């Protein structure tokens, strides 16, 4: 007998699980759910710094591109920011494999709910659903496969951007203005704290998000900075009432070039003054 494909599950009459795709998998194909395995001392690629910051029309979500295995670079161009649907996005930090698998299941979960119920979950409902999935990953987290994402989106009911952070147990907390997590999260939050102000325009919010990742990369070995040689730059998306839009690479490159120039010139000028002062003293 031919084994059913996962796509066939979408056509199974839903009597018990209801609008939850995770429950549908659990009842009809439990082997398709993320599995908890004994990781032992196995090194797995880990995502690092991701963040979100509100602006006047919505929210910006960004993440660097580096994945590490211990003290080695496992991947230089990993994607860490994923659109959950038209008005929300998830940025992953932690064990890359389980995190990406969780995001894909989350995307399908939202699509399945909409098909079954005929309407979309509210932004808060989506945040709660992701919280349940993180809680289900707790056994794996206890073995070191931790997944701690940032979820953000535009709330159509409240007409503003909203940001949600999580802990490894699935605890969900809303941040009013900005948040960053991952190995460079503390440095990124410090940068955002200095820059954030109410009613930011989108260009300023994009610049501050990129600058925060730049600051994190300057302090944290696990966070990747701009790779001008390979043309690798952070993933940055803007979410507003119009939907989710990816910031063009050309715009991100331009901002990084400006940041590098701004931070190089003062050091050069200080060096010049010191040389002149030494010449006068001599």
N, C-alpha and C positions, 0 to 999 in steps of 0.2 A: 504493500500500500504506500502511495506517495506521501511523503512528509509534508504537512501544510506549511506554506510560507508565512512569515510574520505579517505580510500585507493582507493575508486572508483573514486574519483575526479582526480586521476592521469591519468585516462583513458578517461577523457572528452576532446573532441576536443577543442583546445585552439584557439579561434578566436579573442577575445577581450583582455584579460589580458596578453597574450604573455607569456614570460618566467618567470613572477613573480608569485610564488606560493601564496604569500600574496594577490595579486590582484585576483587570482583564487578563493581563499577562500572568499574574500570580495563579489564576484559576485554570488557564488553558495552556500556558507555555512557561512554567516557572524557570525553565533552563535559560530563557531569554533575558531574565532579569540580571542586573549586575551581581556577580558571584563573589563571595568572600573566600579568599584563598589565603593560605599560610605564606606570607611574604618572606619570612625568615630574615636573612641579611641581604636580600635582593635589592639592588639599587634600581629605583624607578625614576623616570624623568619627572621633575617637579616644576610647575609653573611658579612664577615669582610675583612681581608687583602689578596689581590692578587697582583702579580707582574710579570714582564717580564724583562729579561736581555739578551742582545745580546752576542754571543761568536763567535769565528772565523769561525765556520761552520754553524751557524744558530742562534736560539734563545731558551732560557729556559723560560717556563711559570710555575708558582707555586702559590699555595694558601693554607692557613691553613684550618682546618677542622671544626672550631667552628661556630655555628649559635646562635645568642642571641635574646631574647625577653626582651627588657628593660635591667634590671640588672640580668636577669636569663639566664642560658644556655638552649637553646631550643633543640640543637642537637650537639653532640660531633663529629660526623663523616660525616658531609655533604660533598658532592663532589662539588668543585667550579671550577675545570678546566675540560673543555670539548673539545674534538677534533671536529672542525667544518668540516674538511675534511682531506685528507691525508697530507696536508702541512700547516695547520693553526689550531689555537685553541683559545677558548674564556675562559677567567677567569672572574667569576661573583662576583660583590660586590653590596650590597644593599638588597632590599626585595627579599628573596630567592625564593618564589613561582613564582612571575612574571619573575624573572631572568631566572629560569630554563625553564619556558614556552617559553620565548623569544629565548633561545638557541636552543630548540628543533625545533621551527619554522624556525630559521635561518639555521639549518642543513638541514631541508627539502627544504628550499628555494634554497640552493646551489645545492642540488641533482636534484631538479626540473629544474633549469636553465640548468644544464648539459644535461639532457635528452631531453629538448626541443631544445636547441641551438646546441647540439652536441659537445660542448667544455666547458671548465671550465672558470669561471670568473677569472680575474687577482686578485692578492692579494689586490690591491687597489680597485678593483670593489667589492670584498667581504667586505672590510672595509666600503665602501660607502653604501652597502646594510644594514649592521648592523647599520650604522648611521641613515638610514631611519626608521628602526624598533624602535630605541631608541626615535626618534622624535615622532613616533606614540604613544609611551607610556607616552608622556608628561602630558596628563590629569590625568593619574594615579599617576605620579610623584608629581603633584600639591596636591594630597591627601596624600602624604607621602610614596607611593609605588615607591621609586626611584630605578632605575637600572642603574648602571654605570660600564660597563665591561671594561676589557683590551683585545684587540684583537692583536694577533701576529702570524707570520708565516714566512715561507721561500718563498721569491720571486724568482721564477724560471727564470724570465726574467733578474732581476738584480743580481741574484746569491748571495743573502745575506739575513740575517734575518731582519725583520722589525717589529716595535711595534707601535700600534695606541691606543691612549686614547680618551675618550669621556666626554662630559658634559651632563647634564640631558636634554638639548634641542636637542641633537643629533649632536652637534658640534664635528667634528673629527679632531684630531691633531696627527701628527706623532712625536714620540720621537726617537732620534738617538741611544741612548745607553741603557736606562733602564727606567722603570716606575713602580710605585706601587700606589694602590688606596685602599679605604676602611677606616675603623676607625683607623687602624694602618699604613695607607699608608705613612704618614709623617715620622714616625720612620723608616719604611722600606726603604724609599727613602734616608734618611740620611745614613743608613748603606750601601746601594748600592753605594752611591756617594763616600764614603771612599774607597771602594774596587775596583770599576770598573776601568779597563784599556783596551786599544785596544788589539784586537787579543787574548782574553781570550780562553784558552782551555776549553773543555766541563766540565771536572771534577772541575776546579776552578769556572766556572760559576754556576754549580750546588751547590757547597759549599757556594758561596756568596749569592745565592738565599735563601738557607736554613738558613744561618746566619742572613739574613735580616728579615725573618719571626720570627726567634728566638728573635731578638732585638725588633721587634714590639710586640711580646707576652710579653716581659719583661716590656713594658711601657703601653700597651693598654689592658684594661680588656676584650675587645671584641674579641681579637685575641687569638686563642688557640695555646699553645706551644706543644712540643712533649709529648704524653701520653704513657710513657713506660709501665705502668701497664696494660693498655688496648691494647697496641700495635697500637696506632693511630699516624700517621705521616702525614705531608703535602702531597698533590698531586703535583708531579713535572713531567713535560714532556719536552722532548728535540725535537725540530723541525729542520730538516736539509733537504738537497736535497734527502736524503733517505726516508723521511717521518716523521711521528710523533711516538715517542717512549717514553713510560712511564719509569721513573727511578725506578728501583727495590726498594722495601721497605727496603731490607737488606742494600743497599747502603745509603739510607736516615738515617736509624737507626745508622749506623756506623758513619756518619758525626755528628749527634746529640751527640752521646756518646763522640766523640773527642772534640766537642765544650764545653760540660759540664765539661769534664776533664780539658781542657785548662783554663776555667774560674774559676774552683774551686781551682786549685793549687796555683796561685798567692795570693789569699786571705789567704790560709793556711800558705804560706811562710811568708807573712807580719805579720800575727798573731804571728808566732813563733819568729820572730825578735823582735817584741814589747815586748813579754814576757821576752826574754833574756835581753833586754835593761833595763827593769824594775828591773830584778834581779841584774844587775850590779850596777844600781843606788842605790838599797837597800843595 
